[in-house]
């Protein structure tokens, strides 16, 4: 997963259309390469909720969870090196640093 928090993307109104165009181009490149799984931005206007094991729903998140916002892209890649290459492309298109995380493979998922 390649992601960034909202605060990392500091753009002027004039820069925003170019960033959208460039980011969409990189995502299209990932789709064309067959590595794109899904992606998008977290809707920060919708408050998170926590659903307990007994079904109780409360506003907020786990106390130890850092704020989760911004955008993310999930790619299916053969190596960490490939993930870093795609992160470089996304960072350049979004004009902000990207965080790279690996999902653990679950054969039953």
C-alpha positions as CSV (number, residue, x, y, z in Angstrom):
1,X,0.0,0.0,0.0
2,X,1.3,3.4,-0.9
3,X,-0.2,6.3,1.0
4,X,0.1,9.8,2.3
5,X,-1.7,11.9,5.0
6,X,-3.7,14.9,4.0
7,X,-1.3,17.3,5.7
8,X,1.6,16.1,3.4
9,X,-0.1,17.5,0.3
10,X,0.4,21.2,0.4
11,X,-0.7,22.7,-2.9
12,X,-1.9,26.0,-4.2
13,X,-5.2,26.1,-6.1
14,X,-3.2,26.7,-9.3
15,X,-1.2,23.5,-8.7
16,X,-4.1,21.2,-7.9
17,X,-5.3,20.5,-11.5
18,X,-1.8,19.5,-12.6
19,X,-1.5,17.2,-9.6
20,X,-4.8,15.6,-10.3
21,X,-3.8,15.1,-14.0
22,X,-0.4,13.7,-13.1
23,X,-1.7,11.4,-10.3
24,X,-4.4,10.0,-12.6
25,X,-1.8,9.4,-15.2
26,X,0.3,7.3,-12.8
27,X,-2.7,5.3,-11.7
28,X,-3.6,4.7,-15.3
29,X,-0.1,3.5,-15.9
30,X,-0.4,1.1,-12.9
31,X,-3.8,-0.2,-14.3
32,X,-2.2,-0.6,-17.8
33,X,0.7,-2.6,-16.1
34,X,-1.9,-4.8,-14.4
35,X,-0.7,-4.0,-10.9
36,X,-3.4,-1.7,-9.7
37,X,-5.8,-3.3,-7.1
38,X,-7.7,-0.2,-5.8
39,X,-7.1,3.2,-4.3
40,X,-8.7,6.5,-3.3
41,X,-8.9,9.0,-0.6
42,X,-10.4,8.7,2.8
43,X,-13.5,10.9,3.1
44,X,-12.6,13.1,6.0
45,X,-16.1,14.5,6.2
46,X,-17.4,11.1,7.5
47,X,-16.3,10.5,11.1
48,X,-14.8,7.1,11.8
49,X,-16.6,4.7,14.2
50,X,-15.3,1.7,16.1
51,X,-17.4,-1.5,16.1
52,X,-16.7,-3.8,19.1
53,X,-16.8,-7.6,19.1
54,X,-20.2,-7.4,20.7
55,X,-21.6,-5.1,18.0
56,X,-21.5,-1.9,20.0
57,X,-20.7,1.1,17.8
58,X,-18.9,4.2,19.2
59,X,-17.6,7.3,17.5
60,X,-13.8,7.4,17.1
61,X,-11.0,4.9,16.6
62,X,-8.8,2.7,18.7
63,X,-7.0,5.0,21.2
64,X,-3.6,3.9,19.8
65,X,-4.5,4.7,16.2
66,X,-2.8,7.6,14.7
67,X,-5.0,9.9,12.6
68,X,-5.8,8.1,9.3
69,X,-6.6,10.4,6.4
70,X,-5.3,11.2,3.0
71,X,-5.0,9.0,0.0
72,X,-3.8,5.5,-0.7
73,X,-3.1,3.1,-3.6
74,X,-3.0,-0.7,-3.3
75,X,-0.8,-2.4,-5.9
76,X,0.0,-6.1,-6.4
77,X,3.7,-6.1,-6.9
78,X,6.4,-8.7,-7.0
79,X,8.9,-7.0,-4.7
80,X,9.7,-4.2,-2.3
81,X,11.9,-2.7,-4.9
82,X,8.9,-2.5,-7.3
83,X,6.8,-0.9,-4.6
84,X,9.5,1.7,-4.1
85,X,9.6,2.5,-7.8
86,X,5.8,3.0,-7.9
87,X,6.0,5.1,-4.7
88,X,8.5,7.3,-6.5
89,X,6.1,7.8,-9.4
90,X,3.2,8.6,-7.1
91,X,5.3,10.9,-4.9
92,X,6.4,12.9,-8.0
93,X,2.8,13.1,-9.3
94,X,1.3,14.1,-5.9
95,X,4.2,16.4,-5.0
96,X,4.5,14.8,-1.6
97,X,6.3,11.9,0.1
98,X,4.6,8.5,0.2
99,X,4.6,5.8,2.8
100,X,5.1,2.2,1.6
101,X,3.5,-0.7,3.6
102,X,3.3,-4.4,2.8
103,X,0.2,-6.5,3.3
104,X,0.8,-10.0,4.7
105,X,-0.4,-12.6,2.3
106,X,-3.5,-14.6,3.5
107,X,-4.3,-17.5,1.2
108,X,-7.8,-17.7,2.6
109,X,-8.6,-14.0,2.0
